[in-house]
């Protein structure tokens, strides 16, 4: 896909070859499905959403990602990925960590102190990627049993979404992607307990303080959290420090400074 909407080009690679960028350093950042290989994802993560996705959608996404990877490899320019799991999909890529305003996400609200914890899950634009079909029925059953309060909402502006995250105890990010996204980072920064499926194939990076859950094991994971609120609270309390080390923008800035010097 072109990045400047130039009608004379049909891809990022074509624009790079046609453009006059002078001495400006040029690189590319992949975030997920734009470069994720469905076959590899299924090979290294038994919880991958590609097992459940529509075959035609998987074919389309896989072909687009393969084309993107091939074009960028042919250009020979520096390549970055924003989540550790993508290091397995993009040869030679460097991690450019997601960054958030850690101070802006600080929350003084205690977590996991209510007898009925507030649980938030937001689906994604694709019905496949987060595993909502496993998450929502389990959360609805727990709410019916009086064990949680399930938070749902329409699409919200960012400031309203921030308040919703801060008012929750548990944020269920995903159970099929193999990593955590922006919502997971923001929830950790706010000191909320994040639940997500974290793939073992995430490169040589620090493991986040996230409660691991798989699609078929999601209900059991939630019951373990609800039965052991003190343990869950200790995991959540490590979140702000982790985000301040990894996602406060300084690590990304170091990567970009090195990129600017070397290109």
C-alpha positions, -999 to 999 in steps of 0.1 A, spaced: 0 0 0 14 35 -8 20 57 22 16 91 5 -15 84 -16 4 91 -48 -19 78 -76 12 70 -97 24 43 -74 8 11 -60 31 2 -31 54 15 -5 84 0 -24 74 17 -56 72 51 -38 106 46 -23 121 38 -57 104 67 -73 108 93 -46 135 118 -40 142 117 -3 176 133 -3 197 124 27 167 115 48 170 81 65 142 57 54 128 27 72 96 8 77 76 -2 107 53 -33 107 27 -36 134 10 -70 130 -12 -84 102 7 -62 77 36 -87 80 24 -117 100 28 -151 83 -3 -172 90 15 -205 85 43 -196 108 18 -182 134 0 -216 134 34 -234 137 47 -215 167 14 -207 186 -13 -233 190 -37 -205 202 -32 -185 169 -64 -169 156 -55 -183 121 -68 -217 132 -103 -202 136 -102 -176 108 -120 -179 75 -97 -196 50 -103 -170 23 -95 -142 48 -64 -160 59 -53 -164 23 -58 -127 15 -41 -115 47 -12 -140 42 -6 -130 6 -6 -93 14 18 -98 43 41 -120 22 41 -93 -5 50 -66 21 78 -86 35 93 -94 1 91 -58 -11 108 -44 20 135 -71 19 142 -62 -17 146 -26 -8 172 -34 19 161 -7 42 159 -10 81 128 -27 93 111 -24 127 83 -42 144 62 -29 174 56 -62 192 81 -89 202 62 -118 185 67 -101 151 105 -106 154 98 -142 143 79 -131 112 102 -104 98 138 -114 92 163 -89 104 137 -66 121 144 -47 152 119 -41 180 106 -5 182 85 -7 214 50 8 216 52 40 236 26 57 259 25 86 283 32 67 314 24 96 338 -8 103 320 -20 67 326 -11 67 363 -41 58 385 -46 60 422 -76 36 421 -69 4 440 -72 -28 420 -88 -62 429 -102 -49 462 -139 -52 453 -157 -85 459 -170 -81 424 -141 -70 401 -149 -48 371 -137 -66 339 -132 -48 305 -128 -64 271 -129 -45 238 -130 -64 205 -109 -54 175 -118 -43 139 -114 -79 129 -137 -105 145 -109 -130 145 -78 -115 160 -85 -111 197 -104 -142 204 -136 -124 216 -157 -155 207 -140 -173 236 -137 -143 259 -172 -127 259 -192 -159 266 -169 -167 295 -172 -132 310 -209 -131 305 -212 -164 324 -191 -151 352 -212 -120 354 -244 -140 355 -229 -159 384 -223 -126 402 -185 -130 402 -176 -100 380 -191 -68 366 -186 -68 328 -178 -34 313 -190 -28 278 -192 3 258 -196 17 222 -167 33 204 -153 60 227 -129 89 223 -95 82 237 -100 102 269 -132 84 277 -116 50 270 -88 60 293 -112 66 322 -129 33 314 -96 14 317 -87 32 349 -121 23 364 -116 -14 357 -98 -41 377 -91 -65 349 -85 -57 312 -87 -88 289 -66 -78 259 -67 -110 238 -62 -147 239 -52 -155 203 -27 -129 191 3 -140 210 13 -106 222 -2 -75 239 -12 -43 221 -17 -7 229 -46 -14 252 -25 -39 272 3 -13 275 -21 14 287 -39 -9 311 -5 -20 326 5 17 330 -28 23 348 -20 -6 372 -48 -28 360 -44 -66 357 -40 -75 320 -50 -109 307 -35 -120 274 -20 -149 255 18 -143 254 36 -165 229 68 -182 240 83 -171 207 86 -134 216 124 -130 212 149 -122 239 129 -96 257 116 -90 293 84 -109 300 56 -85 309 36 -88 341 5 -102 323 -17 -131 333 -14 -156 305 -45 -172 291 -53 -194 261 -87 -196 243 -97 -230 258 -82 -221 292 -97 -187 295 -124 -195 319 -100 -214 342 -76 -185 341 -103 -160 351 -115 -183 379 -79 -185 392 -76 -147 392 -109 -143 410 -100 -170 436 -66 -154 443 -71 -116 442 -40 -109 463 -18 -127 437 -36 -109 409 -30 -76 426 7 -83 429 9 -89 391 -10 -57 384 12 -36 407 42 -45 386 26 -31 355 34 6 358 71 -1 365 73 -24 335 57 2 312 80 29 326 110 8 316 99 -5 283 71 17 269 78 52 281 93 63 247 130 62 258 136 27 245 120 36 211 140 68 210 172 49 215 163 26 186 155 56 163 186 75 173 207 46 163 188 42 131 193 79 122 230 76 129 236 45 109 216 53 77 
